Amino acid sequence: MLDSDAVEVEIARLRDLDSQGLRARWRTMFRRTAPDHLPRHLLFRVLAYRLQVERFGDLDKDTQRFLDQVASGAQAGGEIKTGHSARNGLQPGTILVREWNGVLQRVMVLDNGFAWNGTTYRSLTEIAFAITGTRWSGPRFFGLHKRSA
């Protein structure tokens, strides 16, 4: 059985446990009792995450540090800054959608460009050309800039 299959089976077993069963599993896994204030759904999530960490490894230190910063900013009520921004003010992970000739075209913003149909492009203009075969302003094609009146 593959590691991912074994993890899925274990998580399915956890899902079937009640709060008492999850607390017993917590004692086995962490060698201490679960915090009393944790509801069943959080017990389940922490245990499922821990199973995945044991099989596949934990997050790298940079990611952990970033998540800690996000959490402390959120707790303090401050603005959460990712430190990432793409051209046109778009954040990585943003999906742009445009219908062209009856087909929805989806573009994902990356740290270093844009992904469309399994290929990475430097600009939205390149993607607009690839979709239409004619020269367009990429930001205008995806509705990011309005035409002047």
C-alpha positions in Angstrom: 0.0 0.0 0.0 1.3 3.4 -0.9 2.1 5.9 1.9 -0.7 8.3 0.7 -3.2 5.4 0.7 -2.2 4.4 4.2 -2.6 8.0 5.4 -6.0 8.2 3.8 -7.1 5.0 5.5 -5.9 6.3 8.9 -7.6 9.6 8.4 -10.9 7.8 7.5 -10.5 5.8 10.8 -10.1 9.1 12.7 -13.2 10.5 11.1 -15.3 7.7 12.5 -14.1 8.3 16.1 -16.1 10.3 18.6 -14.5 12.9 20.8 -13.5 10.3 23.4 -11.9 8.1 20.8 -10.0 11.1 19.3 -8.8 12.1 22.8 -7.5 8.5 23.3 -5.7 8.6 20.0 -4.2 12.0 21.0 -2.8 10.4 24.2 -1.2 7.7 22.1 0.2 10.1 19.5 1.4 13.0 21.7 2.0 11.1 24.9 -0.2 13.6 26.9 -3.8 14.4 27.2 -5.6 16.6 24.7 -6.4 20.2 25.8 -9.9 20.2 27.3 -11.1 23.2 25.3 -10.5 21.6 21.9 -13.7 20.5 20.2 -14.0 17.3 18.2 -13.4 18.9 14.8 -10.1 20.5 15.9 -8.9 17.3 17.6 -9.6 15.5 14.3 -7.7 18.1 12.2 -4.7 18.2 14.4 -4.4 14.4 14.5 -4.9 14.1 10.7 -2.2 16.8 10.1 0.1 14.9 12.5 -0.4 11.7 10.6 0.5 13.4 7.3 3.6 15.0 8.9 4.8 11.6 10.2 4.5 10.1 6.7 5.5 13.0 4.4 7.4 15.5 6.6 6.5 18.9 8.0 6.4 22.4 6.4 9.8 23.9 5.7 11.1 26.5 8.2 10.4 29.5 5.9 6.8 28.5 5.5 6.4 27.9 9.3 8.0 31.3 10.0 5.6 33.0 7.5 2.6 31.3 8.9 3.7 32.4 12.5 3.9 36.0 11.2 0.5 35.8 9.6 -1.0 34.4 12.8 0.6 37.0 15.1 -0.6 39.8 12.7 -4.1 38.4 12.7 -4.2 38.1 16.5 -3.0 41.7 16.9 -5.7 42.8 14.5 -3.0 44.2 12.1 -2.9 44.0 8.4 -1.5 40.8 7.0 1.1 41.3 4.3 2.4 38.4 2.3 5.4 40.2 0.9 4.4 39.0 -2.6 3.0 41.0 -5.4 2.9 40.6 -9.1 2.8 43.2 -11.9 -0.6 44.9 -12.2 -1.0 44.6 -8.4 -2.2 41.0 -8.7 -1.3 38.6 -5.9 0.1 35.2 -6.7 -2.6 32.6 -6.7 -5.2 35.0 -8.2 -7.2 33.4 -11.1 -8.3 35.6 -14.0 -11.2 34.3 -16.1 -12.2 35.5 -19.5 -14.6 34.0 -22.0 -13.4 33.9 -25.6 -15.3 32.4 -28.4 -17.6 30.6 -26.0 -14.7 29.0 -24.0 -13.7 30.1 -20.5 -10.0 30.9 -20.3 -8.4 30.7 -16.9 -5.0 32.3 -16.0 -3.3 31.9 -12.7 -1.0 34.7 -11.4 2.4 33.3 -10.3 5.3 34.9 -8.5 7.2 35.2 -11.8 4.5 35.5 -14.4 1.3 33.8 -15.4 0.2 30.2 -16.1 -2.3 29.3 -18.8 -3.0 25.9 -20.3 0.0 24.3 -18.6 2.5 26.9 -19.9 4.1 29.8 -18.0 4.1 33.2 -19.7 5.9 36.4 -18.7 2.9 38.7 -19.4 -0.8 38.7 -19.8 -0.3 40.2 -23.3 1.5 37.1 -24.4 -1.4 35.0 -23.2 -4.0 37.3 -24.9 -2.1 36.8 -28.1 -1.9 33.0 -27.7 -5.7 32.9 -27.1 -6.8 35.3 -29.8 -4.0 35.3 -32.4 -4.1 39.1 -32.5 -2.3 41.8 -30.5 -4.2 42.9 -27.4 -3.3 44.6 -24.2 -3.3 41.7 -21.8 -4.5 43.7 -18.8 -7.3 45.1 -21.0 -8.2 41.7 -22.4 -8.7 40.3 -18.9 -10.7 43.4 -17.8 -8.0 44.9 -15.5 -8.0 48.3 -17.4 -11.1 50.1 -18.6 -11.1 51.9 -21.9 -10.9 55.6 -21.7 -14.1 57.5 -22.5 
